Amino acid sequence: MAWRMKGQYLKNCNCKAFCTCDADGDPSPHDFCEGVIAWHVEQGHFDQVNLSGLNVAVVFHFPGPLYQGNGQVEAFVDERANQQQRDAFGKILGGQAGGAWFEVVASLITDFKAMHFVPIEWEFDLRRRHARVRIPGFVEMTNAPIKIKPSDNELHMRVHLPNGMEYKDMEVAQVAMKSTGAIKFEWSGTSGGMANVEHTDKGLVA
């Protein structure tokens, strides 16, 4: 099935900004990796199924670096999605419909907790590096600019990965996040990433 998801993307984790997993593959300062990735699909489809305007998120935990696998995930799909849209997101997120990033991540998961169909509140301002995602009963998460010590001035940092599989350009932020579902954690002042991305069944476009 040909598919496309273009829109706003968040990747927040327990690394110190920025996420060192994107640099050399290993998390830092901890030897494990956990957090939340989330999308607001501005334009999208799965074959003839329209995905535009919907939100999805995944909470994850890896006991070591991602490349070592043994990951746990808990997925969330916008409650507004109909059954065809829910099935489409399930296939995309599960790496069953192509897209190198999704296929690779799916191959590293050994414990899929659940997929929930719930309200997902979404705020996203890439220029200001501000975001907020709330999934009532499961996730509370905010992104904000990094503050430079001791001046408290805002730091503007951008990561450019021209050959990236997940994104090509990401604004670096700091995050406060709490997950209270099957995967539980709470972090503050850790790595937050914000980007506009376009993924298809053929791979990352932008």
C-alpha positions as CSV (number, residue, x, y, z in Angstrom):
1,M,0.0,0.0,0.0
2,A,1.3,3.5,-0.9
3,W,1.1,5.8,2.1
4,R,2.2,9.3,3.1
5,M,2.3,11.2,6.4
6,K,3.4,14.9,6.3
7,G,3.2,17.1,9.3
8,Q,4.5,18.1,12.7
9,Y,6.7,15.7,14.6
10,L,8.0,15.4,18.2
11,K,10.8,13.1,19.5
12,N,11.3,13.5,23.3
13,C,13.5,11.3,25.4
14,N,15.6,11.0,28.6
15,C,18.9,12.0,27.0
16,K,20.4,15.4,27.7
17,A,19.8,17.8,24.8
18,F,20.5,16.9,22.2
19,C,19.7,13.2,21.9
20,T,23.1,11.4,21.5
21,C,21.3,8.4,20.0
22,D,21.1,10.5,16.8
23,A,24.9,11.1,17.0
24,D,26.7,7.9,17.8
25,G,23.8,5.5,18.7
26,D,24.2,5.5,22.5
27,P,22.0,7.3,25.0
28,S,23.5,9.7,27.4
29,P,23.9,10.2,30.4
30,H,21.8,7.1,31.1
31,D,22.4,3.7,29.6
32,F,18.7,3.2,28.7
33,C,16.3,5.2,26.5
34,E,12.7,6.1,27.0
35,G,10.3,8.8,25.9
36,V,7.6,9.7,23.5
37,I,7.4,10.2,19.7
38,A,4.3,11.9,18.3
39,W,2.9,13.3,15.0
40,H,0.2,15.6,13.9
41,V,-0.6,14.5,10.3
42,E,-1.3,17.7,8.4
43,Q,-1.6,15.8,5.1
44,G,-1.7,12.0,4.8
45,H,-3.2,8.9,3.3
46,F,-2.9,5.2,3.3
47,D,-3.9,4.0,-0.1
48,Q,-7.4,5.6,-0.4
49,V,-7.8,6.2,3.3
50,N,-7.4,9.9,4.3
51,L,-5.2,10.4,7.5
52,S,-5.1,14.2,7.4
53,G,-5.8,16.1,10.7
54,L,-5.2,13.1,13.0
55,N,-2.7,12.7,15.9
56,V,-0.7,9.6,16.9
57,A,1.8,9.0,19.6
58,V,4.0,6.2,20.9
59,V,5.6,5.8,24.4
60,F,8.7,3.7,24.4
61,H,11.3,2.2,26.6
62,F,14.6,0.5,25.6
63,P,16.7,-1.1,28.4
64,G,19.9,-0.1,26.4
65,P,20.7,1.6,23.2
66,L,18.0,1.3,20.5
67,Y,20.2,-0.8,18.2
68,Q,20.3,-3.5,20.9
69,G,16.5,-4.0,20.7
70,N,14.2,-5.4,23.4
71,G,12.1,-2.3,23.2
72,Q,8.6,-1.8,24.8
73,V,6.0,0.4,23.2
74,E,2.5,1.7,24.0
75,A,0.7,3.3,21.1
76,F,-2.0,6.0,21.0
77,V,-4.2,6.9,18.0
78,D,-6.6,9.8,17.8
79,E,-10.1,8.8,19.0
80,R,-11.5,10.6,16.0
81,A,-10.0,8.0,13.6
82,N,-12.5,5.6,12.0
83,Q,-11.8,1.9,11.8
84,Q,-10.0,2.2,8.4
85,Q,-7.8,5.0,9.7
86,R,-7.0,3.0,12.9
87,D,-6.0,0.0,10.8
88,A,-3.9,2.1,8.6
89,F,-2.0,3.7,11.5
90,G,-1.5,0.2,13.0
91,K,0.1,-1.1,9.8
92,I,2.3,2.0,9.4
93,L,3.5,2.1,13.1
94,G,4.0,-1.7,13.0
95,G,6.4,-1.5,10.1
96,Q,4.1,-3.6,8.0
97,A,3.6,-1.1,5.1
98,G,7.1,0.0,4.2
99,G,9.0,3.1,5.2
100,A,12.5,2.3,6.4
101,W,12.3,4.2,9.7
102,F,9.1,2.3,10.7
103,E,10.5,-1.0,9.6
104,V,13.7,-0.6,11.6
105,V,12.0,0.5,14.8
106,A,9.4,-2.2,14.6
107,S,12.2,-4.8,14.3
108,L,13.6,-3.6,17.6
109,I,10.3,-4.0,19.6
110,T,9.8,-7.2,21.6
111,D,7.0,-6.0,23.9
112,F,4.0,-4.3,22.4
113,K,1.8,-3.2,25.4
114,A,-1.3,-1.9,23.7
115,M,-2.9,0.5,21.2
116,H,-5.3,3.0,22.6
117,F,-7.9,5.1,20.8
118,V,-8.1,8.2,22.9
119,P,-8.2,12.1,22.7
120,I,-4.8,13.5,21.9
121,E,-4.4,17.3,22.6
122,W,-1.8,18.9,20.4
123,E,0.0,22.3,20.4
124,F,3.0,22.9,18.2
125,D,5.0,26.1,17.4
126,L,8.3,25.1,15.6
127,R,9.6,28.7,15.3
128,R,9.3,29.3,19.1
129,R,10.3,25.7,20.0
130,H,7.1,25.3,22.1
131,A,4.9,22.2,22.1
132,R,2.4,20.5,24.3
133,V,0.8,17.1,24.0
134,R,-1.7,15.7,26.5
135,I,-3.3,12.3,26.4
136,P,-5.6,12.3,29.4
137,G,-4.8,9.5,31.8
138,F,-1.6,8.6,30.0
139,V,0.8,11.3,28.9
140,E,1.6,15.0,29.8
141,M,4.4,16.6,27.8
142,T,5.7,20.0,27.0
143,N,8.6,21.3,24.9
144,A,10.3,24.7,25.5
145,P,13.6,26.4,24.4
146,I,16.8,25.4,26.2
147,K,18.0,28.1,28.6
148,I,21.7,28.9,28.7
149,K,23.3,29.0,32.2
150,P,23.8,31.3,33.9
151,S,22.3,34.0,31.6
152,D,19.0,32.2,31.1
153,N,19.0,33.3,27.5
154,E,17.3,31.0,25.0
155,L,19.5,28.7,23.0
156,H,18.6,28.1,19.4
157,M,20.1,24.8,18.2
158,R,19.2,22.9,15.0
159,V,20.3,19.4,14.1
160,H,20.7,18.8,10.3
161,L,20.9,15.2,9.1
162,P,20.8,15.2,5.3
163,N,20.9,11.4,5.1
164,G,18.6,10.9,8.1
165,M,16.1,8.2,8.2
166,E,13.8,9.7,10.9
167,Y,14.1,13.5,10.1
168,K,16.4,15.8,8.1
169,D,16.2,19.0,10.2
170,M,15.2,19.2,13.9
171,E,14.9,22.1,16.3
172,V,16.3,21.1,19.7
173,A,14.3,21.9,22.8
174,Q,14.1,20.7,26.4
175,V,11.2,18.7,27.6
176,A,9.1,17.9,30.7
177,M,7.1,14.7,30.3
178,K,5.3,12.1,32.4
179,S,3.9,8.8,31.3
180,T,1.5,6.9,33.6
181,G,0.3,4.1,31.3
182,A,1.8,0.7,30.9
183,I,5.2,2.3,30.6
184,K,5.8,4.7,33.5
185,F,8.4,7.5,33.8
186,E,8.8,11.2,34.6
187,W,11.5,13.5,33.2
188,S,12.3,17.2,33.2
189,G,15.0,19.2,31.4
190,T,15.8,16.4,29.0
191,S,16.1,16.2,25.2
192,G,13.2,17.5,23.1
193,G,13.1,17.5,19.3
194,M,10.7,19.2,17.0
195,A,10.5,18.9,13.2
196,N,8.3,19.0,10.1
197,V,8.7,15.7,8.4
198,E,7.3,13.8,5.4
199,H,7.4,10.0,5.5
200,T,6.2,7.6,2.8
201,D,6.2,3.8,2.2
202,K,9.4,4.5,0.2
203,G,11.1,6.3,3.2
204,L,11.8,9.8,4.5
205,V,11.2,12.6,2.0
206,A,11.8,15.6,4.2
